[in-house]
């Protein structure tokens, strides 16, 4: 199997490149569609593909990532002895034309590719233990589009550590991913039917952006058949969370009683601290009372929607 070339990217600008990406599902979309990306939800991908998302402005972080891609690729070649080359094109699956791939590098003389990443020091432990799942799915997406047997991923972590790993092609993952992407494209993007929220923080932010304000006094009747059982389940979850929170506090209090005035406690290889912390808090109520004009001058009004179930 050989991938098609959707468009040559050598001489196109960033905005034009983004427009071509909207024509299908790319590697960075795959993890989000599978619910594995902590920063991007399936809803965000859907809005992007139908052209209703906020435009992504190029920024310094993205620029640095692109500039350091060459360095990561160079380090990979030094570490492995392999040679890589650019593929200045958006690739397209020969059968499923909406499956796209904008790969970083291809390995010379092999049916393998390379994904280059740059991240901060906070992600060091995660990368040392394993490849973050949404990046592993990204690499399998590229293998799915190109038909390649393996994909490498190399990462520069906080300008202090370089890691590279090889991902073997897994046909079970490829089959599942192909089905997920097919369903997403044909059941959501093409009929313009938004996917259900997945409970992630990313989905919450998107929903807030979509519906930032309410219409005063407006009412809608929701389906009892659809939501009555969900509300009952929500009540059960809240009760369970309350009990778990109470149990959590009880255990914490038991430890605190045993610690007494001690600041540090050791339990096996676990370390527990209970330190005295000093903080200064602004007394806004007193300030408003004593300096009402100044308070109003520096008070900024903000709008948000409070969600309550009674």
C-alpha positions as CSV (number, residue, x, y, z in Angstrom):
1,X,0.0,0.0,0.0
2,X,1.3,3.5,-0.9
3,X,-0.2,6.7,0.4
4,X,-1.4,9.4,-2.0
5,X,-0.1,13.0,-1.9
6,X,-3.0,15.3,-1.2
7,X,-0.9,18.5,-1.5
8,X,2.8,19.5,-1.6
9,X,3.6,21.6,1.4
10,X,7.0,23.0,0.4
11,X,5.7,26.4,-0.7
12,X,2.4,26.9,1.2
13,X,2.0,29.1,4.2
14,X,0.7,28.1,7.6
15,X,-2.9,29.3,7.0
16,X,-3.2,27.4,3.7
17,X,-1.7,24.3,5.5
18,X,-4.5,24.5,8.1
19,X,-7.2,24.6,5.4
20,X,-5.9,21.4,3.9
21,X,-5.8,19.8,7.3
22,X,-9.6,20.5,7.6
23,X,-10.2,18.1,4.7
24,X,-9.6,15.0,6.9
25,X,-8.4,13.5,10.2
26,X,-4.7,14.0,10.9
27,X,-2.3,12.3,13.3
28,X,-2.7,15.0,16.0
29,X,-6.5,14.5,15.8
30,X,-6.4,10.8,16.3
31,X,-5.7,10.8,20.0
32,X,-8.4,13.3,20.7
33,X,-11.0,11.4,18.7
34,X,-10.1,8.3,20.8
35,X,-10.5,10.3,24.0
36,X,-6.8,10.0,24.9
37,X,-5.7,13.6,24.5
38,X,-5.7,15.6,27.8
39,X,-5.8,18.9,26.0
40,X,-8.2,18.3,23.1
41,X,-11.6,16.8,23.0
42,X,-13.5,15.1,20.1
43,X,-15.8,18.1,20.1
44,X,-12.9,20.4,19.4
45,X,-11.8,18.2,16.5
46,X,-15.3,18.2,15.1
47,X,-15.7,22.0,15.2
48,X,-12.3,22.3,13.5
49,X,-13.3,20.0,10.7
50,X,-16.6,21.7,10.0
51,X,-14.9,25.1,10.0
52,X,-16.5,26.5,13.2
53,X,-13.6,26.5,15.6
54,X,-11.7,29.6,16.6
55,X,-8.7,30.1,14.3
56,X,-5.4,28.8,15.7
57,X,-2.9,31.7,15.7
58,X,0.7,30.8,15.2
59,X,2.6,31.5,18.5
60,X,6.1,31.5,20.0
61,X,5.7,28.0,21.5
62,X,4.7,26.5,18.1
63,X,7.5,28.4,16.4
64,X,10.1,27.0,18.9
65,X,8.7,23.5,18.4
66,X,9.1,23.7,14.6
67,X,12.6,25.2,14.9
68,X,13.7,22.4,17.3
69,X,12.3,19.7,15.1
70,X,15.5,19.7,13.0
71,X,17.6,19.4,16.2
72,X,15.5,16.4,17.4
73,X,15.8,14.7,14.1
74,X,19.6,15.3,14.1
75,X,20.0,13.9,17.6
76,X,17.9,10.9,16.5
77,X,20.2,10.2,13.6
78,X,23.3,10.5,15.8
79,X,21.9,8.1,18.4
80,X,20.6,5.4,16.0
81,X,22.9,5.7,12.9
82,X,19.8,5.9,10.8
83,X,19.2,8.6,8.1
84,X,16.0,10.5,7.7
85,X,14.4,12.7,5.0
86,X,11.6,15.2,4.9
87,X,8.3,14.5,3.1
88,X,7.0,17.9,2.1
89,X,3.5,16.8,1.6
90,X,0.2,16.0,3.3
91,X,-0.3,12.2,2.7
92,X,-3.7,10.6,2.1
93,X,-4.8,7.0,2.7
94,X,-5.3,5.4,-0.7
95,X,-8.8,4.1,0.2
96,X,-10.1,6.3,3.0
97,X,-9.3,9.8,1.6
98,X,-10.2,11.6,4.8
99,X,-7.3,9.9,6.7
100,X,-4.4,12.3,6.4
101,X,-0.8,12.4,7.6
102,X,1.7,15.3,7.8
103,X,4.7,13.3,8.9
104,X,7.9,14.9,10.4
105,X,10.5,12.6,8.8
106,X,10.7,9.3,7.0
107,X,13.6,6.8,7.6
108,X,15.7,6.4,4.5
109,X,15.7,2.8,3.1
110,X,13.0,1.6,5.5
111,X,9.2,1.5,5.7
112,X,9.4,3.5,8.9
113,X,8.9,7.1,10.0
114,X,9.9,9.5,12.8
115,X,7.8,11.8,14.9
116,X,9.8,14.7,16.6
117,X,8.5,16.2,19.9
118,X,9.6,19.0,22.2
119,X,8.2,19.2,25.8
120,X,8.9,20.7,29.2
121,X,10.6,19.1,32.2
122,X,7.3,18.3,33.9
123,X,6.7,15.6,31.4
124,X,10.1,13.9,32.1
125,X,8.8,11.1,34.3
126,X,5.9,10.3,31.9
127,X,8.2,10.0,28.9
128,X,10.7,7.9,30.9
129,X,8.1,5.3,31.8
130,X,6.2,5.1,28.5
131,X,5.1,7.0,25.5
132,X,2.1,9.2,26.3
133,X,-0.9,7.3,24.8
134,X,-2.2,10.1,22.5
135,X,1.3,10.3,20.9
136,X,1.5,6.5,20.4
137,X,-1.9,6.7,18.7
138,X,-0.6,9.5,16.5
139,X,2.2,7.2,15.3
140,X,-0.2,4.3,14.6
141,X,-2.3,6.7,12.6
142,X,0.7,7.5,10.5
143,X,1.4,3.8,10.0
144,X,-2.2,3.3,9.1
145,X,-2.0,6.0,6.3
146,X,1.4,5.0,5.0
147,X,1.2,1.3,5.5
148,X,4.6,1.4,7.2
149,X,5.8,-1.3,9.6
150,X,7.1,0.9,12.4
151,X,7.4,4.4,13.6
152,X,10.0,6.1,15.8
153,X,9.3,8.9,18.3
154,X,12.0,11.2,19.6
155,X,11.6,13.9,22.2
156,X,13.7,16.7,23.7
157,X,12.6,17.2,27.3
158,X,13.1,20.6,28.8
159,X,16.5,21.1,27.1
160,X,17.9,18.5,29.5
161,X,17.2,15.0,28.2
162,X,16.7,13.3,24.9
163,X,14.7,10.1,24.5
164,X,13.8,8.0,21.5
165,X,11.6,4.9,21.2
166,X,10.4,2.5,18.5
167,X,6.8,1.6,18.0
168,X,6.0,-1.6,16.2
169,X,2.9,-1.7,14.0
170,X,0.0,-3.3,15.8
171,X,-2.7,-4.5,13.5
172,X,-5.3,-4.7,16.3
173,X,-4.7,-1.1,17.1
174,X,-4.8,-0.1,13.4
175,X,-8.1,-1.9,12.9
176,X,-9.7,-0.3,15.9
177,X,-8.3,3.2,15.0
178,X,-9.6,2.9,11.5
179,X,-13.1,2.1,12.7
180,X,-13.1,4.9,15.2
181,X,-11.9,7.5,12.6
182,X,-14.4,6.2,10.0
183,X,-17.3,6.5,12.4
184,X,-16.2,9.9,13.5
185,X,-16.0,11.2,9.9
186,X,-19.1,9.6,8.6
187,X,-21.3,9.8,11.7
188,X,-20.3,13.3,12.9
189,X,-18.3,15.4,10.5
190,X,-20.1,14.7,7.2
191,X,-23.7,14.9,8.7
192,X,-22.5,17.8,10.9
193,X,-23.6,16.1,14.1
194,X,-21.6,17.0,17.2
195,X,-20.1,14.1,19.2
196,X,-21.3,13.6,22.7
197,X,-19.2,15.3,25.5
198,X,-16.6,13.0,27.1
199,X,-16.4,14.6,30.5
200,X,-12.9,16.1,29.9
201,X,-11.8,19.6,30.9
202,X,-11.1,20.2,27.3
203,X,-14.8,19.5,26.4
204,X,-16.0,21.7,29.3
205,X,-14.0,24.6,27.9
206,X,-15.3,24.1,24.4
207,X,-18.9,24.0,25.7
208,X,-18.3,27.3,27.6
209,X,-17.0,28.9,24.4
210,X,-20.0,27.7,22.4
211,X,-22.6,28.9,24.9
212,X,-21.1,31.7,26.9
213,X,-24.3,33.4,28.0
214,X,-27.9,32.5,28.6
215,X,-31.1,34.1,27.2
216,X,-33.0,35.6,30.2
217,X,-36.2,33.8,31.0
218,X,-35.8,31.3,28.2
219,X,-37.0,27.7,28.9
220,X,-36.5,24.4,27.1
221,X,-38.2,21.1,27.9
222,X,-35.7,18.3,27.9
223,X,-36.7,14.7,27.2
224,X,-37.6,12.8,30.4
225,X,-36.9,9.5,28.6
226,X,-33.4,10.6,27.8
227,X,-32.4,12.5,31.0
228,X,-34.4,11.2,33.9
229,X,-32.2,8.1,34.4
230,X,-29.1,10.3,33.9
231,X,-30.2,12.6,36.7
232,X,-30.8,9.7,39.0
233,X,-27.3,8.4,38.2
234,X,-25.9,11.9,38.9
235,X,-27.6,11.9,42.3
236,X,-26.0,8.6,43.1
237,X,-22.6,9.9,42.0
238,X,-22.9,13.0,44.1
239,X,-23.8,10.9,47.2
240,X,-20.9,8.5,46.5
241,X,-18.5,11.4,46.1
242,X,-19.7,12.9,49.4
243,X,-19.1,9.6,51.2
244,X,-15.7,9.2,49.6
245,X,-14.7,12.7,50.5
246,X,-15.8,12.1,54.1
247,X,-13.7,8.9,54.2
248,X,-10.8,10.7,52.7
249,X,-10.9,13.5,55.4
250,X,-11.3,10.9,58.2
251,X,-8.1,9.1,57.1
252,X,-6.2,12.4,56.8
253,X,-7.4,13.4,60.3
254,X,-6.3,10.1,61.8
255,X,-2.8,10.7,60.4
256,X,-2.8,14.3,61.6
257,X,-3.6,13.2,65.2
258,X,-0.7,10.7,65.1
259,X,1.7,13.3,63.8
260,X,0.8,15.9,66.4
261,X,3.3,18.8,66.2
262,X,5.6,16.9,63.9
263,X,6.1,18.4,60.4
264,X,7.2,15.2,58.7
265,X,6.0,11.6,58.9
266,X,7.3,8.5,57.2
267,X,5.2,5.4,56.3
268,X,7.3,2.9,54.4
269,X,8.6,4.7,51.4
270,X,5.8,7.3,51.6
271,X,6.5,10.8,53.0
272,X,3.8,12.9,54.6
273,X,4.3,16.6,55.4
274,X,2.1,18.8,57.6
275,X,3.8,22.2,57.6
276,X,2.9,25.6,59.0
277,X,2.3,27.9,56.1
278,X,2.0,31.7,56.4
279,X,-0.1,33.6,53.9
280,X,-1.4,37.2,53.4
281,X,-5.0,37.4,52.1
282,X,-6.6,40.6,50.8
283,X,-9.7,41.6,52.8
284,X,-11.9,42.7,50.0
285,X,-15.0,43.3,52.2
286,X,-13.2,45.7,54.5
287,X,-11.6,47.5,51.5
288,X,-14.9,47.9,49.8
289,X,-16.4,49.3,53.0
290,X,-13.5,51.8,53.6
291,X,-12.8,52.8,50.0
292,X,-15.9,52.2,47.9
293,X,-14.9,54.5,45.0
294,X,-11.5,52.9,44.7
295,X,-13.0,49.4,45.0
296,X,-15.5,50.1,42.1
297,X,-12.7,51.6,40.0
298,X,-10.6,48.4,40.1
299,X,-13.5,45.9,40.0
300,X,-13.8,44.1,36.7
301,X,-17.2,42.6,35.9
302,X,-17.1,39.1,34.4
303,X,-19.9,36.9,33.0
304,X,-20.2,33.1,33.5
305,X,-23.0,30.6,33.7
306,X,-23.7,28.8,36.9
307,X,-25.0,25.2,36.4
308,X,-27.4,24.0,39.1
309,X,-29.8,21.0,39.4
310,X,-32.7,21.4,41.9
